[in-house]
Amino acid sequence: MLTQITRRSKQREREAKRFCAMEIKVQSNSKHPDESKHPLLQDNAETEEKTLIQRAISKTFQSTAHLANLLPTGSVLTFQLLSPIFTNQGSCDSISKFMTSALVTLCGVSCFLLSFTDSFRNKKGEICYGFATIKGLWVIDGSATLSPELAANYRLRFIDFMHAFMSILVFIAVALFDKNVVSCFFPTPSDEIQEILTRLPVGIGVICSMFFVVFPTKRHGIGFPLSAN
């Protein structure tokens, strides 16, 4: 009797061990697919984040390039060249902030003033630049004069002031797209300020672009593309 009882107990122990081993295998197999799936999900999430960041960066550069076409070339190039130097790559002290403020102000004023410039070709085919006035066009170097009939085509108009004002807004949008300038004036912006800095230049760009499409400028001043005529 004792031998039969010991045999039965040993068989039960063996069956229990087999059952436990089967449970461990089932659990390991059930965990395997999940572990293999999680890295894929993480990779997909990382790739989606990268694509979103890349899209945002490309849209930012496209918006900046598109808005820069509405401004004088010299003012935009001067700002883009000197902004990393004056802002110290976004790490500004009091002197850097002053220099950056002066740069933004001077470039904005130049965009405003150059909106009132225009050009024409003299008898030799040379291009002459001048400022639009109430009476006509004041040639900067005085190398040529226009007849009263031709000068009337270059007179100062109300739309010129609108274009000049919009040029300042466009330049502000371009400056806000510059990460060095934003980091200089807003090193640690709050959530509200960050939202404004993100959405304001986009809104300015859309409104000003629509304005320039509806009311295009006919002037070809300093820093603007020249016409064939």
Accessible surface in RSA format (square Angstrom, percent):
REM  Atomic radii and reference values for relative SASA: ProtOr
REM  Chains: A
REM  Algorithm: Lee & Richards
REM  Probe-radius: 1.40
REM  Slices: 20
REM RES _ NUM      All-atoms   Total-Side   Main-Chain    Non-polar    All polar
REM                ABS   REL    ABS   REL    ABS   REL    ABS   REL    ABS   REL
RES MET A   1   167.33  86.7 134.57  89.1  32.75  78.0 108.38  92.1  58.95  78.1
RES LEU A   2   141.23  78.7 139.46  99.8   1.77   4.4 139.56  98.0   1.67   4.5
RES THR A   3    88.75  63.1  86.89  88.1   1.86   4.4  71.30  95.8  17.45  26.4
RES GLN A   4    95.90  53.6  94.50  69.1   1.40   3.3  22.88  48.7  73.02  55.4
RES ILE A   5    97.13  55.3  95.88  71.4   1.26   3.0  96.42  69.4   0.71   1.9
RES THR A   6    68.65  48.8  67.78  68.7   0.87   2.1  59.79  80.3   8.86  13.4
RES ARG A   7   161.30  67.7 159.27  81.2   2.03   4.8  47.88  65.4 113.42  68.7
RES ARG A   8   147.63  62.0 146.53  74.7   1.10   2.6  36.74  50.2 110.90  67.2
RES SER A   9    48.13  40.7  44.94  60.0   3.19   7.4  36.29  77.3  11.85  16.6
RES LYS A  10   119.99  58.5 119.12  73.1   0.87   2.1  61.97  55.8  58.02  61.8
RES GLN A  11   102.51  57.3 102.04  74.6   0.47   1.1  21.31  45.4  81.20  61.6
RES ARG A  12   170.81  71.7 165.91  84.6   4.90  11.7  52.20  71.3 118.61  71.9
RES GLU A  13   104.83  60.2 100.53  76.1   4.29  10.2  35.95  69.5  68.87  56.2
RES ARG A  14   146.52  61.5 144.66  73.7   1.86   4.4  39.51  54.0 107.01  64.9
RES GLU A  15   110.50  63.4 105.02  79.5   5.48  13.0  36.03  69.7  74.47  60.8
RES ALA A  16    54.91  50.5  47.00  72.5   7.91  18.0  54.31  76.5   0.60   1.6
RES LYS A  17   147.24  71.8 139.78  85.8   7.45  17.7  88.45  79.6  58.79  62.6
RES ARG A  18   164.23  69.0 159.68  81.4   4.55  10.8  54.61  74.6 109.63  66.4
RES PHE A  19   122.04  61.1 120.42  74.6   1.63   4.2 121.69  73.8   0.35   1.0
RES CYS A  20    67.00  50.7  66.24  73.9   0.77   1.8  19.77  50.1  47.23  50.9
RES ALA A  21    46.10  42.4  41.64  64.3   4.46  10.1  45.08  63.5   1.02   2.7
RES MET A  22   121.69  63.0 120.92  80.0   0.77   1.8  96.78  82.3  24.91  33.0
RES GLU A  23    76.77  44.1  73.84  55.9   2.93   7.0  26.31  50.9  50.46  41.2
RES ILE A  24   114.97  65.4 114.33  85.2   0.63   1.5 114.45  82.4   0.51   1.4
RES LYS A  25   137.40  67.0 136.57  83.8   0.83   2.0  80.30  72.3  57.10  60.8
RES VAL A  26    98.58  64.9  96.71  87.6   1.88   4.5  97.88  85.0   0.70   1.9
RES GLN A  27   102.29  57.2 101.76  74.4   0.53   1.3  27.80  59.2  74.49  56.5
RES SER A  28    58.75  49.6  49.04  65.5   9.70  22.4  44.70  95.2  14.05  19.7
RES ASN A  29    98.76  68.1  91.04  88.0   7.71  18.6  26.35  63.4  72.40  70.0
RES SER A  30    64.69  54.7  48.99  65.4  15.70  36.2  47.01 100.1  17.68  24.8
RES LYS A  31   126.96  61.9 124.78  76.6   2.18   5.2  72.75  65.5  54.21  57.7
RES HIS A  32   127.23  69.5 124.70  86.7   2.53   6.5  88.12  90.8  39.11  45.5
RES PRO A  33    60.38  44.0  55.65  50.7   4.73  17.2  60.38  49.9   0.00   0.0
RES ASP A  34    74.83  52.4  73.79  73.4   1.04   2.5  15.28  36.0  59.55  59.4
RES GLU A  35   104.68  60.1  96.53  73.0   8.15  19.4  41.33  79.9  63.35  51.7
RES SER A  36    67.24  56.8  53.00  70.7  14.24  32.8  51.03 108.7  16.21  22.7
RES LYS A  37   120.23  58.7 119.76  73.5   0.47   1.1  66.57  59.9  53.66  57.2
RES HIS A  38   102.31  55.9 102.10  71.0   0.21   0.5  69.52  71.6  32.79  38.2
RES PRO A  39    66.21  48.3  65.23  59.5   0.98   3.6  66.07  54.5   0.14   0.9
RES LEU A  40   111.48  62.1 111.34  79.7   0.14   0.3 111.34  78.2   0.14   0.4
RES LEU A  41   110.60  61.6 105.90  75.8   4.70  11.8 106.41  74.7   4.19  11.3
RES GLN A  42   114.98  64.3 110.93  81.1   4.05   9.6  33.51  71.3  81.47  61.8
RES ASP A  43    72.28  50.6  71.17  70.8   1.11   2.6  22.65  53.3  49.63  49.5
RES ASN A  44    81.68  56.3  81.34  78.6   0.33   0.8  18.22  43.8  63.46  61.3
RES ALA A  45    47.82  44.0  43.96  67.8   3.86   8.8  46.92  66.1   0.90   2.4
RES GLU A  46    93.37  53.6  92.31  69.8   1.05   2.5  28.38  54.9  64.99  53.1
RES THR A  47    71.47  50.8  70.37  71.3   1.10   2.6  63.78  85.7   7.69  11.6
RES GLU A  48   109.22  62.7 107.57  81.4   1.65   3.9  36.22  70.1  73.00  59.6
RES GLU A  49   105.26  60.4 103.89  78.6   1.37   3.3  32.22  62.3  73.04  59.6
RES LYS A  50   125.57  61.3 123.99  76.1   1.58   3.8  70.93  63.8  54.65  58.2
RES THR A  51    60.02  42.7  58.67  59.5   1.35   3.2  52.27  70.2   7.75  11.7
RES LEU A  52   109.75  61.1 105.28  75.3   4.47  11.2 105.70  74.2   4.05  10.9
RES ILE A  53   103.15  58.7 100.33  74.7   2.82   6.8 103.15  74.3   0.00   0.0
RES GLN A  54   115.66  64.7 109.88  80.3   5.78  13.8  38.11  81.1  77.55  58.8
RES ARG A  55   146.19  61.4 144.32  73.6   1.86   4.4  41.64  56.9 104.54  63.4
RES ALA A  56    56.02  51.5  48.79  75.3   7.23  16.5  54.62  76.9   1.41   3.7
RES ILE A  57    87.46  49.8  85.42  63.6   2.03   4.9  87.44  63.0   0.02   0.1
RES SER A  58    48.30  40.8  42.42  56.6   5.88  13.5  37.83  80.6  10.48  14.7
RES LYS A  59   135.97  66.3 134.77  82.7   1.19   2.8  79.66  71.7  56.31  60.0
RES THR A  60    49.25  35.0  46.93  47.6   2.32   5.5  27.11  36.4  22.14  33.5
RES PHE A  61   138.74  69.4 135.27  83.8   3.47   9.0 135.47  82.1   3.27   9.4
RES GLN A  62   122.61  68.6 113.89  83.2   8.72  20.8  45.32  96.5  77.29  58.6
RES SER A  63    42.09  35.6  35.41  47.3   6.68  15.4  15.08  32.1  27.01  37.8
RES THR A  64    23.55  16.7  23.55  23.9   0.00   0.0  21.06  28.3   2.48   3.8
RES ALA A  65    58.77  54.0  50.25  77.5   8.52  19.4  57.23  80.6   1.54   4.1
RES HIS A  66    98.78  54.0  95.70  66.5   3.08   7.9  71.96  74.2  26.81  31.2
RES LEU A  67     4.36   2.4   4.36   3.1   0.00   0.0   4.36   3.1   0.00   0.0
RES ALA A  68    19.74  18.1  13.85  21.4   5.89  13.4  13.99  19.7   5.75  15.2
RES ASN A  69   110.69  76.3  88.84  85.9  21.85  52.6  27.24  65.6  83.45  80.7
RES LEU A  70    37.98  21.2  31.02  22.2   6.96  17.5  35.10  24.6   2.88   7.8
RES LEU A  71     4.16   2.3   0.05   0.0   4.10  10.3   0.05   0.0   4.10  11.0
RES PRO A  72     0.11   0.1   0.11   0.1   0.00   0.0   0.11   0.1   0.00   0.0
RES THR A  73    74.78  53.2  71.79  72.8   2.99   7.1  50.31  67.6  24.48  37.0
RES GLY A  74    41.06  50.6   0.00   N/A  41.06  50.6  39.10 107.3   1.97   4.4
RES SER A  75     8.60   7.3   2.13   2.8   6.47  14.9   4.88  10.4   3.72   5.2
RES VAL A  76     8.21   5.4   7.92   7.2   0.29   0.7   8.21   7.1   0.00   0.0
RES LEU A  77   105.83  58.9 103.58  74.1   2.25   5.6 103.94  73.0   1.89   5.1
RES THR A  78    59.43  42.3  55.77  56.5   3.66   8.7  33.75  45.3  25.68  38.8
RES PHE A  79     1.39   0.7   1.39   0.9   0.00   0.0   1.39   0.8   0.00   0.0
RES GLN A  80    79.04  44.2  65.70  48.0  13.34  31.8  27.94  59.5  51.10  38.8
RES LEU A  81   124.50  69.3 115.75  82.8   8.76  22.0 120.92  84.9   3.58   9.6
RES LEU A  82    50.03  27.9  50.03  35.8   0.00   0.0  50.03  35.1   0.00   0.0
RES SER A  83     1.05   0.9   1.05   1.4   0.00   0.0   0.02   0.0   1.03   1.4
RES PRO A  84    38.29  27.9  36.40  33.2   1.89   6.9  36.53  30.2   1.76  11.0
RES ILE A  85   118.45  67.4  98.40  73.3  20.05  48.3 104.31  75.1  14.14  38.4
RES PHE A  86    46.78  23.4  43.74  27.1   3.05   7.9  44.74  27.1   2.04   5.8
RES THR A  87     0.00   0.0   0.00   0.0   0.00   0.0   0.00   0.0   0.00   0.0
RES ASN A  88    88.29  60.9  82.39  79.6   5.90  14.2  11.89  28.6  76.40  73.8
RES GLN A  89   129.33  72.3 109.95  80.4  19.38  46.1  49.58 105.5  79.75  60.5
RES GLY A  90    10.14  12.5   0.00   N/A  10.14  12.5   2.62   7.2   7.52  16.8
RES SER A  91    78.07  66.0  64.90  86.6  13.17  30.3  37.18  79.2  40.90  57.3
RES CYS A  92    31.27  23.7   0.47   0.5  30.81  72.4   1.50   3.8  29.77  32.1
RES ASP A  93    86.20  60.4  76.06  75.7  10.14  24.0  44.62 105.0  41.58  41.5
RES SER A  94    90.76  76.7  73.90  98.6  16.86  38.8  53.84 114.6  36.92  51.7
RES ILE A  95   117.88  67.1 115.23  85.8   2.65   6.4 117.88  84.9   0.00   0.0
RES SER A  96    15.44  13.0  15.36  20.5   0.08   0.2   0.08   0.2  15.36  21.5
RES LYS A  97    81.38  39.7  81.15  49.8   0.24   0.6  36.25  32.6  45.13  48.1
RES PHE A  98   149.85  75.0 144.06  89.2   5.78  15.1 149.01  90.3   0.83   2.4
RES MET A  99    72.88  37.7  70.72  46.8   2.17   5.2  54.52  46.4  18.37  24.3
RES THR A 100     0.00   0.0   0.00   0.0   0.00   0.0   0.00   0.0   0.00   0.0
RES SER A 101    44.81  37.9  41.31  55.1   3.50   8.1  32.58  69.4  12.23  17.1
RES ALA A 102    39.18  36.0  31.09  48.0   8.10  18.4  38.54  54.3   0.65   1.7
RES LEU A 103     8.86   4.9   7.00   5.0   1.85   4.7   8.61   6.0   0.24   0.7
RES VAL A 104    35.55  23.4  34.32  31.1   1.23   3.0  34.32  29.8   1.23   3.3
RES THR A 105    82.27  58.5  74.42  75.4   7.85  18.7  58.09  78.0  24.18  36.6
RES LEU A 106   123.31  68.7 118.72  84.9   4.58  11.5 119.05  83.6   4.26  11.5
RES CYS A 107     6.41   4.8   4.56   5.1   1.85   4.3   1.83   4.6   4.58   4.9
RES GLY A 108     8.48  10.5   0.00   N/A   8.48  10.5   8.48  23.3   0.00   0.0
RES VAL A 109    71.50  47.0  69.83  63.2   1.66   4.0  70.87  61.6   0.63   1.7
RES SER A 110    33.49  28.3  29.38  39.2   4.12   9.5  32.16  68.5   1.33   1.9
RES CYS A 111     0.00   0.0   0.00   0.0   0.00   0.0   0.00   0.0   0.00   0.0
RES PHE A 112    60.64  30.3  60.64  37.6   0.00   0.0  60.64  36.8   0.00   0.0
RES LEU A 113    88.15  49.1  87.98  62.9   0.16   0.4  88.10  61.9   0.05   0.1
RES LEU A 114    31.68  17.6  31.40  22.5   0.28   0.7  31.40  22.1   0.28   0.8
RES SER A 115    13.10  11.1   3.20   4.3   9.90  22.8   5.95  12.7   7.15  10.0
RES PHE A 116    20.00  10.0  20.00  12.4   0.00   0.0  20.00  12.1   0.00   0.0
RES THR A 117     0.90   0.6   0.00   0.0   0.90   2.2   0.00   0.0   0.90   1.4
RES ASP A 118     8.68   6.1   8.68   8.6   0.00   0.0   0.00   0.0   8.68   8.7
RES SER A 119    15.10  12.8   5.93   7.9   9.17  21.1   0.54   1.1  14.56  20.4
RES PHE A 120    21.17  10.6  11.17   6.9  10.00  26.0  21.17  12.8   0.00   0.0
RES ARG A 121   106.26  44.6  82.90  42.3  23.36  55.6  32.73  44.7  73.54  44.6
RES ASN A 122    33.89  23.4  18.57  17.9  15.32  36.9  15.05  36.2  18.85  18.2
RES LYS A 123   216.83 105.8 175.69 107.8  41.14  98.0 128.34 115.5  88.49  94.3
RES LYS A 124   175.38  85.6 138.67  85.1  36.71  87.4  91.15  82.0  84.23  89.7
RES GLY A 125    37.57  46.3   0.00   N/A  37.57  46.3  25.74  70.6  11.83  26.5
RES GLU A 126   102.20  58.7  96.13  72.7   6.07  14.5  39.64  76.7  62.55  51.1
RES ILE A 127    61.74  35.1  36.57  27.2  25.17  60.7  36.57  26.3  25.17  68.3
RES CYS A 128     6.56   5.0   3.78   4.2   2.78   6.5   2.78   7.0   3.78   4.1
RES TYR A 129    67.72  31.6  63.27  36.0   4.44  11.6  43.52  32.7  24.20  29.8
RES GLY A 130     0.00   0.0   0.00   N/A   0.00   0.0   0.00   0.0   0.00   0.0
RES PHE A 131    63.97  32.0  63.97  39.6   0.00   0.0  63.97  38.8   0.00   0.0
RES ALA A 132     8.62   7.9   0.00   0.0   8.62  19.6   0.00   0.0   8.62  22.8
RES THR A 133    51.67  36.7  49.36  50.0   2.31   5.5  45.29  60.8   6.38   9.6
RES ILE A 134   141.50  80.5 135.19 100.7   6.31  15.2 135.42  97.5   6.08  16.5
RES LYS A 135   184.58  90.0 165.00 101.2  19.58  46.6 113.05 101.8  71.53  76.2
RES GLY A 136     3.01   3.7   0.00   N/A   3.01   3.7   2.68   7.4   0.33   0.7
RES LEU A 137    20.77  11.6   0.00   0.0  20.77  52.2   0.72   0.5  20.05  53.9
RES TRP A 138   145.64  58.4 140.77  68.1   4.87  11.4 118.78  63.3  26.86  43.6
RES VAL A 139    13.40   8.8   7.25   6.6   6.15  14.8   7.25   6.3   6.15  16.7
RES ILE A 140    77.06  43.9  59.27  44.2  17.79  42.9  59.27  42.7  17.79  48.3
RES ASP A 141   103.77  72.7  67.67  67.4  36.10  85.4  46.06 108.4  57.71  57.6
RES GLY A 142    57.66  71.1   0.00   N/A  57.66  71.1  28.40  77.9  29.26  65.5
RES SER A 143    76.67  64.8  35.80  47.8  40.86  94.1  43.99  93.7  32.67  45.8
RES ALA A 144    20.03  18.4  10.03  15.5  10.00  22.7  18.09  25.5   1.94   5.1
RES THR A 145   129.59  92.2 103.10 104.5  26.48  63.1  73.11  98.2  56.47  85.4
RES LEU A 146    38.94  21.7  14.14  10.1  24.81  62.4  16.56  11.6  22.38  60.2
RES SER A 147    47.29  40.0  36.79  49.1  10.49  24.2  37.66  80.2   9.62  13.5
RES PRO A 148   109.35  79.7  95.74  87.3  13.61  49.5 102.37  84.5   6.98  43.4
RES GLU A 149   130.60  75.0 117.17  88.6  13.43  32.0  71.36 138.0  59.24  48.4
RES LEU A 150    95.85  53.4  95.85  68.6   0.00   0.0  95.85  67.3   0.00   0.0
RES ALA A 151    14.77  13.6  14.77  22.8   0.00   0.0  14.77  20.8   0.00   0.0
RES ALA A 152    34.62  31.8  32.30  49.8   2.32   5.3  32.93  46.4   1.69   4.5
RES ASN A 153    97.18  67.0  80.85  78.1  16.34  39.3  20.81  50.1  76.37  73.8
RES TYR A 154    42.58  19.9  42.55  24.2   0.03   0.1  16.01  12.0  26.57  32.8
RES ARG A 155   113.52  47.7 113.52  57.9   0.00   0.0  13.89  19.0  99.63  60.4
RES LEU A 156    48.54  27.0  27.82  19.9  20.72  52.1  27.82  19.5  20.72  55.8
RES ARG A 157   111.35  46.8 103.96  53.0   7.39  17.6  52.68  72.0  58.67  35.6
RES PHE A 158   155.19  77.6 144.60  89.6  10.60  27.6 147.26  89.3   7.93  22.7
RES ILE A 159    57.40  32.7  55.66  41.5   1.74   4.2  55.66  40.1   1.74   4.7
RES ASP A 160     6.52   4.6   6.31   6.3   0.21   0.5   0.21   0.5   6.31   6.3
RES PHE A 161    97.27  48.7  93.89  58.2   3.37   8.8  94.08  57.0   3.18   9.1
RES MET A 162    57.51  29.8  57.43  38.0   0.08   0.2  38.15  32.4  19.37  25.7
RES HIS A 163     8.72   4.8   8.72   6.1   0.00   0.0   7.84   8.1   0.88   1.0
RES ALA A 164     0.00   0.0   0.00   0.0   0.00   0.0   0.00   0.0   0.00   0.0
RES PHE A 165   107.15  53.6 107.14  66.4   0.00   0.0 107.15  65.0   0.00   0.0
RES MET A 166    22.72  11.8  22.72  15.0   0.00   0.0  22.64  19.2   0.08   0.1
RES SER A 167     2.48   2.1   2.37   3.2   0.11   0.2   0.11   0.2   2.37   3.3
RES ILE A 168    52.80  30.0  52.80  39.3   0.00   0.0  52.80  38.0   0.00   0.0
RES LEU A 169    46.90  26.1  46.90  33.6   0.00   0.0  46.90  32.9   0.00   0.0
RES VAL A 170     0.00   0.0   0.00   0.0   0.00   0.0   0.00   0.0   0.00   0.0
RES PHE A 171     2.14   1.1   2.14   1.3   0.00   0.0   2.14   1.3   0.00   0.0
RES ILE A 172    66.76  38.0  66.25  49.4   0.51   1.2  66.76  48.1   0.00   0.0
RES ALA A 173     0.00   0.0   0.00   0.0   0.00   0.0   0.00   0.0   0.00   0.0
RES VAL A 174     3.40   2.2   2.18   2.0   1.22   2.9   2.18   1.9   1.22   3.3
RES ALA A 175     6.11   5.6   6.11   9.4   0.00   0.0   6.11   8.6   0.00   0.0
RES LEU A 176    33.93  18.9  26.00  18.6   7.92  19.9  26.00  18.3   7.92  21.3
RES PHE A 177    38.45  19.2  17.60  10.9  20.85  54.3  20.67  12.5  17.78  50.9
RES ASP A 178    26.67  18.7  19.01  18.9   7.66  18.1  12.82  30.2  13.85  13.8
RES LYS A 179   161.21  78.6 154.23  94.6   6.98  16.6 102.27  92.1  58.94  62.8
RES ASN A 180    17.50  12.1  17.11  16.5   0.39   0.9   0.39   0.9  17.11  16.5
RES VAL A 181     7.94   5.2   7.93   7.2   0.01   0.0   7.93   6.9   0.01   0.0
RES VAL A 182    26.18  17.2  24.60  22.3   1.59   3.8  26.18  22.7   0.00   0.0
RES SER A 183    47.73  40.3  44.40  59.3   3.33   7.7  17.01  36.2  30.71  43.0
RES CYS A 184     1.87   1.4   0.00   0.0   1.87   4.4   0.17   0.4   1.69   1.8
RES PHE A 185    71.97  36.0  54.97  34.0  17.00  44.2  55.57  33.7  16.40  46.9
RES PHE A 186    79.16  39.6  73.03  45.2   6.13  15.9  76.41  46.3   2.74   7.8
RES PRO A 187    93.58  68.2  67.22  61.3  26.36  95.8  69.41  57.3  24.17 150.2
RES THR A 188   125.01  88.9  99.30 100.7  25.71  61.3  76.46 102.7  48.55  73.4
RES PRO A 189    47.43  34.6  20.73  18.9  26.70  97.0  26.40  21.8  21.03 130.7
RES SER A 190    57.37  48.5  44.14  58.9  13.23  30.5  47.29 100.7  10.07  14.1
RES ASP A 191   123.62  86.6 114.22 113.7   9.40  22.2  32.03  75.4  91.58  91.3
RES GLU A 192   116.49  66.9 114.37  86.5   2.12   5.1  60.40 116.8  56.09  45.8
RES ILE A 193    61.79  35.2  61.79  46.0   0.00   0.0  61.79  44.5   0.00   0.0
RES GLN A 194    87.79  49.1  87.79  64.2   0.00   0.0  39.31  83.7  48.48  36.8
RES GLU A 195    81.15  46.6  74.88  56.7   6.27  14.9  28.61  55.3  52.54  42.9
RES ILE A 196    91.30  52.0  87.12  64.9   4.18  10.1  91.30  65.7   0.00   0.0
RES LEU A 197    17.02   9.5  11.09   7.9   5.93  14.9  11.25   7.9   5.77  15.5
RES THR A 198    78.75  56.0  69.42  70.4   9.33  22.2  66.81  89.7  11.94  18.0
RES ARG A 199   164.15  68.9 156.48  79.8   7.67  18.3  55.44  75.8 108.71  65.9
RES LEU A 200    82.89  46.2  76.71  54.9   6.17  15.5  82.31  57.8   0.58   1.6
RES PRO A 201     2.08   1.5   1.99   1.8   0.08   0.3   1.99   1.6   0.08   0.5
RES VAL A 202    79.41  52.3  75.42  68.3   4.00   9.6  78.88  68.5   0.53   1.4
RES GLY A 203    31.05  38.3   0.00   N/A  31.05  38.3  30.55  83.8   0.49   1.1
RES ILE A 204    23.18  13.2  20.43  15.2   2.76   6.6  22.27  16.0   0.91   2.5
RES GLY A 205     6.56   8.1   0.00   N/A   6.56   8.1   6.51  17.9   0.05   0.1
RES VAL A 206    83.23  54.8  78.62  71.2   4.61  11.1  82.61  71.8   0.61   1.7
RES ILE A 207   111.81  63.6 109.61  81.7   2.21   5.3 110.56  79.6   1.25   3.4
RES CYS A 208     0.87   0.7   0.87   1.0   0.00   0.0   0.00   0.0   0.87   0.9
RES SER A 209    19.22  16.2  18.00  24.0   1.22   2.8  17.30  36.8   1.92   2.7
RES MET A 210   121.99  63.2 118.61  78.5   3.37   8.0 103.05  87.6  18.93  25.1
RES PHE A 211    27.70  13.9  22.11  13.7   5.59  14.5  27.18  16.5   0.52   1.5
RES PHE A 212    21.48  10.7  16.18  10.0   5.29  13.8  16.36   9.9   5.12  14.6
RES VAL A 213   119.76  78.8  99.98  90.5  19.78  47.7 105.56  91.7  14.19  38.5
RES VAL A 214    98.07  64.5  74.61  67.5  23.46  56.5  80.53  70.0  17.54  47.6
RES PHE A 215    99.81  49.9  96.76  59.9   3.05   7.9  99.81  60.5   0.00   0.0
RES PRO A 216    84.92  61.9  73.69  67.2  11.23  40.8  74.98  61.9   9.93  61.7
RES THR A 217    59.78  42.5  40.48  41.0  19.30  46.0  34.81  46.8  24.97  37.7
RES LYS A 218   183.20  89.4 162.04  99.4  21.16  50.4 109.36  98.4  73.84  78.7
RES ARG A 219    24.12  10.1  17.78   9.1   6.34  15.1  14.04  19.2  10.08   6.1
RES HIS A 220    58.68  32.1  58.68  40.8   0.00   0.0  41.96  43.2  16.73  19.5
RES GLY A 221     0.91   1.1   0.00   N/A   0.91   1.1   0.18   0.5   0.72   1.6
RES ILE A 222    59.57  33.9  59.36  44.2   0.21   0.5  59.57  42.9   0.00   0.0
RES GLY A 223    27.57  34.0   0.00   N/A  27.57  34.0  18.51  50.8   9.06  20.3
RES PHE A 224    37.95  19.0  27.61  17.1  10.34  26.9  29.08  17.6   8.87  25.4
RES PRO A 225   104.48  76.1  92.13  84.0  12.35  44.9 103.60  85.5   0.88   5.5
RES LEU A 226    76.55  42.6  46.00  32.9  30.55  76.8  46.02  32.3  30.53  82.1
RES SER A 227    47.51  40.1  33.42  44.6  14.09  32.4  27.31  58.1  20.20  28.3
RES ALA A 228   103.30  95.0  63.29  97.7  40.01  91.0  74.16 104.4  29.14  77.2
RES ASN A 229   156.08 107.6 115.13 111.3  40.95  98.6  39.70  95.6 116.37 112.5
END  Absolute sums over single chains surface
CHAIN  1 A    16231.5      14500.6       1730.9      10660.2       5571.3
END  Absolute sums over all chains
TOTAL         16231.5      14500.6       1730.9      10660.2       5571.3
